[in-house]
Amino acid sequence: MRKALLVIAMVATVAALTTLSRAQLLTGTVSTVGGSSSCPVYNSQNQPTGWIPGTICQNATITGCSGADDINFTFGYEPQTQGSYKGTVLFFSSAGGESPGDDDLQPLTFGPYYLQNGYEIVQVAWTEGPWESTDGAAGTNILAAACRPATFINWAYSNPLLFQGTAQNRAGYCAQGASAGSAQIAYSLAWYGSGTYLDKVELLSGPVLSDLEQGCEVNQNGQGAPPITVCPTTETACHLGGTQPWSITPEYIDGYAGGPRLWTGDSNCAGHTPTNQTEDTAWFNQSIDALVPGNSVNNLLNTDITAWICASVASGTGSMNNSSSQGQLFYTFIGQGSNGPLDIFPVTNCFDSEGVTGTNSQVPFLGNENGLTAIENDMLQGTSETGSTKCALSQGHE
């Protein structure tokens, strides 16, 4: 039974999954540092910082993640001014997550809208460097580094400043992430047990770290992974709305390999030099989709997952990248287990490779509704056309 706690739990623990079908990794510990203060909306150069106006910022440290150095970060939240919230939405930004906001309007547009509709919002900025970099710890492994966002997700769930859910008020505990921000959520679900308490997640343009081997490998002919079909007709969770399935490589192309090269410690990722089996295996073993031999996917039966991926990019604004194909690898992966609601919405006319929230973006299945509007509506109301639920307490989490 979900309960509101009276004290702030400083040690993050992960409850056992109802059905544990793969090795579940342990989370670490969150410790706050100093007092809180108003989040700065502008920096010293008068540029927007990405923090939502009116939020409170708190510095903190995560320790105890096996294989990853301790890391400092800042989280921002709305001080409780409107009584009981309908739920909490955590935001995770793209790339290394060092900024609390993204250039695709999330969460600076989504956050205030969710607040106006009765939800607490929480932002995260990894102030000491990318969350994916394990730094000086033994090894260089994104899966180990993913303990950091997973630890925060678990800790915030037990922190009454950030989440006040009870079985009585049925408040939802939810998350939204873009690009590598969606990977922070996906790693937490697939490896760290977050499916036992996350009720609803919105994955925008990703997750992009689903299969690092296919993203990085180079064959003896100097070629990367072959194209895969995104939203094949056999993928019943994908709502094409007249859009045709498309094929694109999951290889990190067009400059998107820089992050994985740094985070995995292997500069050969998606380069011009053929990679070897040792490298390919190392990349796969730190992927979201990596399987422990003999195991499959954690049971996500009680987490409603909605994904939004670019099916086309507006003329003159860029080209398609690997976000939809890497996303498809994750959607197929979680379909292997006894998992719950999954809805995938292709978005056309994206403003760039991952711009599902652009002014002119459209969701064909939803009558060409704007992408940003469709995501907001799905989080707050659900999508009746598909049965996708809103951010509210899942029956299985009662």
SVG drawing of the C-alpha trace seen along z (x, -y; Angstrom):
<svg xmlns="http://www.w3.org/2000/svg" viewBox="-11 -39 51 58">
<polyline fill="none" stroke="black" stroke-width="0.4" points="0.0,0.0 1.3,-3.4 1.8,-5.7 2.9,-9.3 6.0,-9.2 6.5,-11.6 10.3,-11.8 12.7,-12.2 14.4,-8.9 17.9,-9.6 18.9,-6.1 17.3,-4.9 16.0,-1.4 14.3,0.5 11.4,2.7 11.4,6.2 9.6,6.7 6.5,8.8 8.0,10.7 11.8,10.5 13.0,12.0 16.4,10.4 19.2,9.3 18.0,6.1 20.8,3.7 21.0,1.8 20.6,-1.9 22.8,-4.2 22.2,-7.0 21.1,-10.6 22.4,-13.2 21.3,-16.8 24.0,-19.5 23.4,-22.8 20.1,-24.7 17.7,-25.3 17.2,-28.5 15.2,-29.9 16.3,-28.4 18.0,-30.9 16.0,-31.6 18.8,-33.4 22.6,-33.1 25.2,-35.9 25.0,-36.4 21.3,-36.9 20.7,-33.6 17.9,-31.2 19.1,-28.5 16.3,-26.0 14.9,-26.1 11.2,-26.8 10.4,-30.1 9.2,-29.9 10.9,-26.6 13.2,-25.8 16.7,-24.3 18.5,-21.9 22.1,-20.7 22.7,-17.0 25.2,-14.1 24.6,-10.5 27.0,-8.0 27.2,-4.2 26.6,-3.4 28.7,-0.4 31.2,-1.1 30.4,-4.9 32.0,-7.8 29.9,-9.9 28.2,-12.7 26.9,-16.1 23.6,-17.3 20.8,-19.8 17.1,-19.2 14.4,-21.8 10.8,-21.5 7.7,-23.6 7.2,-24.6 3.9,-23.2 1.4,-26.0 -1.7,-24.3 -2.6,-21.7 -2.6,-18.1 -1.1,-17.5 -2.6,-15.1 0.8,-13.6 4.5,-14.3 6.2,-14.5 10.0,-14.1 11.9,-15.7 15.1,-14.3 16.8,-16.4 18.8,-15.2 22.5,-14.6 24.4,-14.5 21.5,-16.0 23.7,-18.9 21.0,-21.4 17.6,-21.2 15.9,-22.1 16.1,-21.1 16.0,-23.0 12.8,-21.0 10.6,-23.0 10.7,-20.4 10.3,-21.0 10.0,-24.8 6.7,-24.5 5.5,-21.2 6.4,-22.0 4.3,-25.2 1.4,-23.5 1.5,-20.5 1.7,-22.8 -1.3,-24.7 -3.2,-21.4 -2.3,-20.4 0.9,-18.4 4.2,-18.8 7.1,-19.0 10.7,-18.1 13.8,-18.9 17.2,-17.4 20.6,-18.8 23.8,-16.8 26.1,-19.7 29.4,-17.7 29.3,-16.4 27.2,-14.0 25.3,-11.4 26.6,-8.7 30.3,-9.2 31.5,-7.0 34.5,-9.3 37.4,-7.8 35.6,-4.7 36.9,-1.3 35.7,-0.7 33.6,-3.0 30.1,-1.8 26.8,-3.6 24.8,-0.9 26.7,-1.5 26.2,-5.2 22.5,-4.7 22.4,-4.0 22.5,-7.7 19.1,-8.7 17.6,-5.4 18.7,-6.4 17.1,-9.8 13.9,-8.4 13.7,-6.0 14.6,-8.6 12.2,-11.2 9.4,-8.6 10.0,-8.4 10.5,-12.1 7.3,-14.0 8.7,-17.3 8.6,-15.8 5.8,-13.3 2.8,-13.1 1.0,-10.1 -1.3,-7.8 -3.8,-5.1 -6.4,-7.6 -5.5,-10.5 -4.3,-8.2 -1.6,-10.7 0.6,-9.4 4.4,-9.1 5.5,-9.8 8.5,-10.8 9.2,-12.4 12.5,-12.5 13.8,-13.5 16.5,-11.7 19.2,-10.5 16.8,-11.8 14.4,-9.1 17.3,-6.7 17.7,-7.7 14.1,-6.6 14.4,-3.4 17.6,-2.2 15.8,-2.7 12.8,-0.7 14.7,2.1 17.5,2.6 16.8,0.8 13.2,1.7 11.5,-1.6 8.6,0.2 7.4,1.0 6.5,-2.6 6.6,-4.7 2.9,-4.8 3.3,-6.7 6.3,-7.7 6.6,-9.7 9.6,-8.9 10.4,-11.6 12.7,-10.6 14.2,-7.6 15.6,-6.0 18.7,-6.4 21.0,-4.1 18.9,-0.9 21.6,1.1 25.0,-0.5 26.5,2.3 24.2,1.6 24.9,-2.1 28.7,-1.8 29.8,1.4 31.7,1.1 32.1,4.1 35.1,5.1 33.8,3.1 33.7,0.0 29.9,0.0 27.7,-0.4 24.6,1.5 22.1,2.1 18.7,0.3 15.9,1.7 12.2,1.2 10.6,-1.2 6.9,-0.7 6.6,2.5 3.0,3.6 3.6,6.4 4.2,3.8 0.7,3.5 1.7,0.9 2.6,-1.5 -0.2,-3.7 0.7,-4.7 -2.5,-6.6 -1.8,-6.2 2.0,-6.8 4.0,-4.0 6.7,-2.1 10.2,-3.4 13.7,-2.0 16.7,-3.7 20.0,-2.5 20.4,-2.5 24.0,-3.6 25.0,-6.8 25.4,-9.1 25.7,-12.8 27.7,-13.7 25.6,-11.7 28.5,-9.3 30.5,-11.9 28.6,-11.1 28.7,-7.3 32.4,-7.5 33.1,-9.5 30.7,-7.7 31.9,-4.2 35.6,-5.1 35.9,-3.8 36.7,-6.3 36.0,-3.6 32.3,-3.9 30.6,-4.6 33.9,-5.6 35.8,-4.4 37.9,-1.6 36.4,1.9 35.5,2.8 36.2,6.2 34.1,8.6 35.5,7.5 34.4,3.9 31.0,5.0 30.3,7.2 31.3,4.4 29.0,2.0 26.1,4.4 26.6,5.4 26.1,1.8 23.0,1.2 19.4,0.8 18.5,4.0 21.4,6.1 20.2,9.4 21.7,11.4 22.1,15.0 18.9,17.0 16.9,13.9 14.6,11.6 12.9,8.3 11.6,7.0 7.8,7.0 6.6,3.5 2.9,4.5 1.9,1.5 3.8,-1.2 2.1,-2.9 4.7,-3.8 4.1,-6.2 6.7,-6.9 6.9,-9.7 9.3,-9.4 10.0,-11.3 8.7,-9.7 9.7,-12.7 11.6,-16.0 10.3,-19.3 12.1,-20.3 15.2,-22.4 15.4,-21.6 17.7,-18.6 17.5,-14.9 16.4,-11.7 18.8,-10.2 18.9,-7.1 16.4,-8.1 13.5,-6.3 15.4,-3.1 17.1,-2.9 13.7,-3.6 12.2,-0.7 14.9,1.6 13.7,0.8 10.0,1.2 10.7,4.6 12.9,5.5 10.2,4.8 7.7,6.6 9.6,9.8 8.4,9.9 5.0,9.8 4.8,6.1 2.1,3.5 0.6,0.7 2.9,-0.5 1.8,-3.1 4.1,-4.4 3.1,-7.5 5.0,-8.5 5.3,-12.2 5.6,-13.9 7.1,-17.2 9.4,-17.3 11.4,-20.6 14.7,-18.7 15.9,-15.1 14.2,-14.7 11.8,-17.6 8.5,-15.9 7.3,-19.0 7.7,-21.5 5.1,-24.1 4.3,-22.3 4.8,-18.7 1.8,-16.4 0.6,-13.1 -1.3,-11.4 -3.1,-8.8 -4.6,-11.7 -5.9,-13.6 -2.7,-15.5 -2.8,-17.0 0.3,-19.0 3.0,-16.8 3.5,-19.0 -0.3,-19.2 -0.7,-15.4 2.1,-14.7 0.6,-17.1 -2.8,-15.6 -1.6,-12.1 0.2,-12.8 -2.7,-14.7 -5.7,-12.9 -4.5,-9.8 -5.4,-9.0 -8.8,-7.4 -8.2,-6.2 -5.5,-3.8 -6.4,-3.2 -3.2,-5.0 -3.7,-6.2 -3.0,-9.5 -0.5,-10.2 -2.3,-8.6 -1.8,-5.7 -1.7,-2.4 -4.0,0.3 -1.0,2.6 0.9,0.1 -1.9,-0.2"/>
</svg>
